[in-house]
């Protein structure tokens, strides 16, 4: 019967252990950076769909970084919450959904939220953060 025995260099083992320890931190920072990039794009695109965006920008939020229980993925969400006025008559998510998809009352579609998710920009931002953690070859 054939046998195979190999040894990894100690420095490679240490690099892999350090990478394993910092994986969640790296993934969290990558996700948070990408979410901030999307948030910036939403604010820019929102100005094309709405005439006044000051109150609506206050309702735009990013969640804390969290892990999904089903597959341990690291996630963050960009979302709208709250109201546009003190009387709580105009909920921000409803206003955004009506502008994004249109409404039965004649509101025309002016999508801005979905257009803010540019895959190329998000990937570049995540790779920029990733390069800080991975060793250079």
N, C-alpha and C positions, 0 to 999 in steps of 0.2 A: 504494500500500500504506500502511495506517495505522501510525503509530508511537505508542508510549506510553513516557513517561519519567517516573519519579517519584523523589523523594528522601525518605528517612526522616530525621527529626531526629536529631542526634548523641546527645542524651540517651536517646532510645528505643533506639538501637543499643547504647549502653553498658549499659543496663538488661538488654537481651536477652542480651548477652555475659556479664554477671555471673550472670544466671539460669542460663545454659548451664553455666558453670563450677561452680556450686553445686548442680546438679541431683542428682548422686549423693549428696552430703552431706545434702541435704534429704530425699531418698527414704530414705536409711539411717536418719536420725533419726526420720522418720515411722514406718518399719517397726519400729524398736527400741521406740519409745514404745507402739505398738499391741501389740507382743509382751509388754511389761511389764504392760499393762492386762489382757491375756488371762491372764497368769500370776497376777495378783492375783485374778481371778475364779475361776481353777482352785482356788486355795487356799481361797477362801470356799466354793465348791461342794463341795470335797473333805470339808469338815467335816460336810456333810449326809449323805455316803455312808459315811464311815469314823468309827469312834469315837475312834481315836488317829491323828493325822496328823503328829506331829512327825518321825518317821523318813521318812515319805513325802515331806514337804515338802523334805527335804534332797536328794531324788532328782529334783526338778523343776528343769529347766534351760531356758535359752534359748540357741540357737546364735549364733555371730557372724553379722553381716550378710554375705550373699553374693549374687553375681549368678549366675543360671542361664545356662549357655552357649547354650541353644537360643533364648531370646528376650530375654536381658539384663534380666530382671525382677530386682528387688531383694527378697530374701526373708530371713526368719528363722523358726526353728521353735521351738515350745514342746514339750518332750518329757520323758519320764521315763527315767532310766538308773541303773544301779547296783543295789545290793542293800540290803535293809532291815536286815540283820544282818551281824556280823563273820564268821560262818561261811560266808557266801555261799550260804545255803540258800533264801532268798526273794528272787527277782529282782523289782524294782519294776515293770518294764513288764508282767510276767506278772500280778502282783497287780492292777494298774490295768486291764488288759484284761479280767480275769475279773470285776471289779466293774462295768466299763463295759458289757460285752456279755453277762455271765452265763457260766456254765460247764456242762459236762456232768455235773459232780459235784453239781449242785443249787444253785450260787451264783446268786442271783436278780440280775437286772439292776438296777443303781442308777446310771444314767448321770449323770456330773458333768462330764466333760471336754468333750464336744460342746456342752453347755449353756453353757459358758464363752465361746463365740465369739458374742458379741452384735454383729451387724453394725452396728447404729446406734451403739453405744458406740465401736467400733473406728474407724468413719468419723469420728465427732466428734473423737476423739483425734488422728487423722491430720490432720484439717483444722486443729486447733489448732496443731500444729507447722508445718504448711504456711503458715499466716498470718504466721509470723515471717519467712519467706523472701520471700514475694511482696510486691511493692510495693502500697501502698494507693492506691486510685483515688479 
